[in-house]
Amino acid sequence: MDPLVEFVKSNLIPGSISFLLIGLALGVILLYAGRRAARWGTRWLTALAILYFLLSLPFTAHALAAPLDAGVLPLELGPIPESTEAIVVLGGGGVSIESGGVSTQVLSDSSTLRALEGVRLYRMLDDPWVIVSGGANEKAGLVTAESEAMRDLLIDNGVPSERILVESGSQDTHDQALKVPALLDAHGIKSFVLVTSPTHMLRALRSFEKAGLDPLPVLASERSDTQPPGFPVLPSQSALNESRTALREWMGLLYYAVRGWI
């Protein structure tokens, strides 16, 4: 992946800690750079505070995320055709943890929820293939392919290992749309559903369509059922995280459009 893109993803997404710290540092520098610059520093810090307050509101998070599901309805409102041959589950990140020569891999909430949706769909259908897609990303602390951890989660929840196909070479959504078709072709799969998070669906669906595929989109849950409900009118960390995720997706869509990937 382009180092500049990786830097932006890691540090310059509004709503992230890194963006906040960089913004605070810039504001403090302006405050001590002379009277005229100090006025701009005050304005900048005020705007930064207002921005983070707004991004931490559930209303803002919902407004940013709502258009990203590509208009896909919840599964209950759109049953899956019985002719569906495969379930393609896209990875959403994770981290490798190592200490004293012993290591494990922890999936992100997004990857876990997508894999669990894959389990649910498998139980609904007649023994379909389940394709899990996602590679390693050492820069993000993921030294082994996330698809391997997703495969283990599927097996732990009753999906037979012989019905799971692993795509472990992709680095991003564009890569997934290019690499998954090889597995589909190798197993004669024509009809499949595409599972990912609501905020990721628009970019994922457009990427697969650009690759000449016509998947049936299915939304995984955005958050765990065990997550306690927050107050809809009060700022919260979860709303700030959701706003950051949505803004990251909007920036990703712009980048993909510029590259001609969607």
N, C-alpha and C positions, 0 to 999 in steps of 0.2 A: 504494500500500500504506500502511496505517496507520503513521504515524511511530513510534509506540510499539512496534509489532510489529517494524519494521525495526531499532529500537534494541536490542530484546531479541535478535533474530537475530544482530546484529553484536557484541554485548558481553556478553550474559548467559547464554551457553550453557556449562555446566560442561565443562571440558576445553579451552576456548579460552584463548589468551594473555590476551585482554582480561579474561575472568572471573578468571583467576589474579591479574593485576595489581590489579584492583579489590579482590579479596579480601585481597591482601597489604597494600594501602594501608589498608584498614579495620582489619586486625589491628595494624598499626604505630600507627595513631591510638589504638586502645584501649590499647596498651602504655604510651602516654605520657599517658593521660587520668586518671591516678590509680590508687591501689593496687587498688581493687575492679575498676575497668575493665580493669586490666592482667591480672587473672586471666582475665577473659573473652577478652582479646586472645590470651593464651597458648593457651586452649582452641580459639579460632577458628583460629589459625594451625596448630595441631596437626591439627585436623579437615581443614583445607584440604590439608595435606601428605598426609594419609592418603587423602583423596578422589582427589587427582591420581595417587598411587601406584596405587590400585586401578583407576582409569580407564586407566592405561597398561599394564595387564596384558591380554594377548590373551584370556584366559578371560573377563574382564569385558566386553571389546568384543564377543566372540561372544555372550555371554548377553544383552546389550542389543540386538544387531542381529538375532538369530535369528528372533524373532517378526514382524519387519517385512516379511518376504518374502511375507506373506499365504498361506503354505503352498504357494507355486508350486514345482513340481518343475523341475529342470534340463531344458532342451529335449530332451536325449537320451532322457528318460523320458516325454516327452509330445509326439509329433510334431505338426507343424502341419498342419491339413487343407489339401488341395490347392485347396480352394475359396476360400482366403484371398485377398482382393483388395487389401489394403493393409497396410503396416507403419507404425505411428505411433511415432515416436521422440521422447521428451520430453527437452528440454534440461536440463542440470544445472549451468549457470553457465559463466562465462568472464571474461576481462578484455581490455580494449582497451589497447594499448600504442602511444604516440605520441611521436615525437621529431623536431624540426626539420621539422614539417609532413608527416612520413611516418608512417603508422600501420599497425598490423596487429592482428589479433584472435587471442587464444590461448584455446582451449577448456579448461575444467577437465578433470581426469581423468575425472570422471563423464560429462560430455557426450561426450568422445572415445570412451569405452568403449561408451556407448549407441549412438553413431553407427556404430561398428565392428560392433556386433551387428546393426544395421540392414543393413549391407553383407552380412554373413554370411547373414542371412535372405533378402535379395534374391536371392542366388545360389542359394538352395535352392528358391525359388518360381518361378512362371511369369510373369516380368516384372510384378510387382505395383507399385502406387503406393507411394511412400515419402513419408510426411508428417513433416516435422521441425517441432517446435513449441518456441518460446521467443523472447521479445522482448528488448529492451534493458533495462538497469538501471544508470542513470548513478550512482546512489548506491553501487553495488558496483563501479564502475569499468568498466562494460560499456556503451559508448556506441552500439554498433550491435547489432542483434538476433543472439543466439547461433545462431538457426536458419540464418542466412545462412552462418556459418562451418561449421555442420554440413553444409549443402548442399554446400559446396566440398569438404569431406572425403569425402562420398559420391561426388561426381563424380571426385575424384582416385583413388578405389578402384573405379571402373568402373561406377557406377550412372548410367545415362543421365539427363542433365539434364531431358529431357522427361517423365521418370517421377517427378520430385521435386516435391512441393507444399510450400510454405513458409507456416507460420503464424507471423508475426513480431510480433503485437500483445500476446501474453500476458505477464503479470508474475509469475504463480505457477501452481501446479498447478491451483487452482480455475479460474483464467482459461483454462488449457489445456483443461480439461474442457468449458468453455462455448464456446470458439472453434473447436476442432477439428471438431465436428459440422457446421459450415457447409461445410467442405471435403469432408467425407464425403458430405453431401447433394448438393453441387454436381457430384460425379463419380459419383453413384449407387453409392457404396460401402456395402455391407451387412456384410461380414465383414472384420474386421481384427485384427491383433495389436498389443498395447501393450507397448512396450519401455522399460524404465527400470531403474535400479539396484535390487538386492535391498532395501536399506534404504528406498528410496522407493516400493516397489511397493504396500504396503498403502494408503498415503494416495492414491496415484495411482489405483489400481484402484477404491477406494471413491468417489473423486471422479467418475470416469467413469461408474460405476454409478448414482450419484446423479443424473447428467445424463441418465439413461435409456439408456445405452449398455451393450453386453455384449461387451467386448473379450476376446480370448484373451491372458492375460498371459505375457510372455516376459522372463526375467531377463537383463540384461546382466551382464558380469563386474564384480565389485566392485573388482578391481585388475588391473593389467597382468600378463601372463604373464612379463614380464621383471623384475618386482619380486622381489628376492632374498628367500627365506624367512627369517623371523626365528626366534628361540627362543621356543617357545610358553609358557614359564613365566617369562620375563624381561620386565620393563617395556620398552616401546619407543615411539618417536614415532608409528609407524604405528598401533599399537594405541590410543594416545591420540586420534589423529585419527579412528579408526573409532568410538571411544566417543562423541566429540563429535558426529559425524554422526548416530549412533543417538539420542542424547539430543535433538538438534535435531528429529529426526523424531517422537519421542514428544511433544515439546512442540507440534509442528505438528499432530499428530493431535488433541491436546486442543483446540487453537485451532479447528481445522476442525469438531470435534464441537460446540463451543460455538456456532459460527456457523451450524450446521446444513448444512454443506457436504458432510458424509459421513454 
